[in-house]
Amino acid sequence: MSYCVNCGVELVESSKKCPLCDTPVINPNIVNAGNTPPAFPERIVIPKTTKNKFSAIIVSLLILIPNIVCIITNLLFTPDILWSIYVVSSSAMFWFLFIFPFFMKSKRKYLTITIDAIATAVYIFIFYYYNSARTGWFWNIAVPLDVGVFVCIAILTAYFSKKRTLTKSLIAVFSALTAINIYVCLIVNLYAASVIVTYITMIFGISCLILLLFFIVVEKNYKLRAWLSRKFFF
């Protein structure tokens, strides 16, 4: 074991300079000292999870500060109109959807989906409560749609937990979109018949169904799939 000639600190064999005073280390008794790994890493490597969590904290603070300002402004200048609730609820939903997952120690996909579904329902309920609580559309339309959409997302998440081909992935996505369109049309028309909603879901649903059938044919037909692959790198 050697010591620094300048400050006397104990050195490891691979040291090229003193870690305390940066004095160069020259030890003629050590052969091929240049091939040994450095005693201390030249660059500090921060784990990716730590970086993500730190970034999430910064973004959370950036979201929190304007919301506090909005609440204080609302209470001081316009206490009769609680407009800040819309800003806070929108920010909260954004935080739960996009920032909260970075604080989780492990990737719990279904827990995240459940939290997102609850956050979305609460966000919609706030608008319902402060605008049209007497109509009852939240319980008859919003809640069933929220549950249905997030159940569909959970099913897709389970399906994509294994690696799938591009055509199978597209078939799953368009199947989900077609099912969601039919579900939306049924829920809306059961509570309040709407020609506009029926037409919109019909147009979008038929388009998704056509694309779904096309990709099913592509998946079943090897020659067509090979031709598409050559022409469009599909």
N, C-alpha and C positions, 0 to 999 in steps of 0.2 A: 504494500500500500504506500502511495506517495502523497506528498503534501505540497501545497502551493508555496513557492519560494518567496512570494511577496506578502501574503496574508496568513499563511499557515493552515488554510482550510484543507480538510481531507479530500483527496481526489480518487475517482474510480479510474480503472486502467485505461478506459477508452477516452478519457477527457483530453481534449486538445487545447482547452483553455480553462482557466479557473472560473467556475460558475458564479463566484462572488465578486472578484475584482477584474476578470477578463484577462489576466496575465497568461501569456502562452505557456503551455506545458511542454517541456522537452525532457524526455526520459530515455536515455540511450539503452537502457536495459529491456525496453519493450520492443519486440520485433514485429514488423508489419502492423504498426498501430493504426495506419491509415485504413486497413481493411475491417477494423472492428466497428461495430455500430456505435453511434454517438451516445453519450451518457444521458443526454436530455434531448427530447424531440425538438427539431428546428421550428416546427409549426404546431400550434395547438389545434387538435381536431375536436370539434364540438359535435356530439351525436346529432343525427337528423331530428330525432324526437325532441331534443332540447331546443333546437333552432325553431321547430314548428311551434312549440309551446311558448317560447319567447315572443315570436311573431304574433301569436294569438293574443298574448297579454297586451302587446302594443296596440293591436287593432281594437281590442276591447276598450282600452283607455280612450282611443280616438273616437269610439262610438259613445262612450259614457259621458265624456265632457260636454259635447253639444246637447245631449239629452238633459243634463243637469241645468244647463243654461236655459233651455226651452222651458223647463218646469218652473224655474225661478222667475223667468220673464212672464210666463202665463199667470202665476200667482200674484205677481206685483202689479201688472198692468191690465190684465183682462181676467180677473178671478171668476167672473160670471160665465165665461165660455171656456170649457176645459178642452182646448184644442191640442194641448201638449200630449194628451193621452194617445192620439193617433201617431205622433212622432215617436213616442216611447215604445208603443206596441209594435210599430213597424221595425224599429231598431232591434227590439227584443227578438222578433221572429227571425230577422236576418242573422242575429248572433247565434240563435239555437240551430239554424239550418247550416251555417257555414263555418262558424268559429268554435262552437262547443265541442265538435268531434276531436279537435286538436288537444283538448284537455284530458281526454280519456286515455288511460294507461294502455289499454289494449283495444283492438278494433272489434267492438261489439256492434255488428251491423244492425241487428234486429232491435237492439235497445236504442240505437241512434234513430232508426226509422220510427219507432214508437214515440220517442221524444219529439221528433219533427212533426208527427201527426198531431200530437197534443198541442204543440206550439202554434201550428197552423189553425187548429180549431179555436184556441183561445184568441188568436188574432182576429179571426172572423167574428167571434162572439162579441168582441169589444165594439166593432162597427155595428153589429146587430143590436146590441143593448142600447147604444147611444143614438141610434137612428130609427129603427123600426122594430122595437121589441114586441109590438102587438101583433105583427103579421105571422110570426111563427115559422118563417122560412128557414131559420137557423137549424131547428130541430128536425124539420121535415126534409130539407134539401142539403144544407151545408154539412151536417154531421154524417149522413149516409155517404155523401160524395167524398168527404175527407177520409172516412174509413175505407171506402172502396178503392180509392186511388192509392192509398198507402199500403193496403193489402196487396194490390197489384205490384207495387214497387218491391215489396218483400218477396213476392214470388219470383220476380225477375232477378232479384239479388241472389236468391237461392239457386236459380238456374245458371247464373253467370259465375257461381262460385267455382265451377270447373271451366277449363278452357274450351271454347266453342269455335267452330268455323264461322266465317263472315256471314255466309248464307243462313246458317242456323241462328245466329245472333239477330239478323234482320227479321227472320221469321218470328222469333220470340217477341221482338219489339213491336212489330206490326200486329201481331196477335193481341198483345196487351192494349195497343191503341184502339183496335177495333172493339175489343171487349169493353174498354172504358167508355167509348162513344155510345154503345148500346146501353150501358148502365146509366150514363148521364141522361140519355133520352128517356129511359123508363122512370128514373127518380123524379125528374122535373115534371113529366107529364102526369105522374101519379098525384102530385101535389097541386100543380097548376099547369094546365094544358097550355103549351106555348108553341105556336106554329113556327116562330123564328128559331127557337132552340131545336125543334124537330128538323127543320131544313138544314141548319148548320151542322148538327151531328150527323145527319144523313149524308151530306156532301163529304164531310171529313171521313166518316165511317166507310163509305163506299170506296173512297180513294185509298184508304188504308187496306181495305179488303182486296182491292185489285192488286196493290203492291204485294200483299201477303201471298196471294195466289201465284203471282209472278215468281217470287223467290222460292216458293214450294216447288214449282216446275223446274227452276234452275237447280235446286238441290237434288231433285230426282233425275234430271237429265245431265249426264256426265259430259256429253258433247257440247251442249249449250253452255255449261259451266266453263269448259275448257276454252270455248270461243270467246266468251266474255272475259276470261282471264287474260287471253292474248291481246284482245282489243283494248280493254279498259283497266288492265291489271287488277281485275276483280278477284 
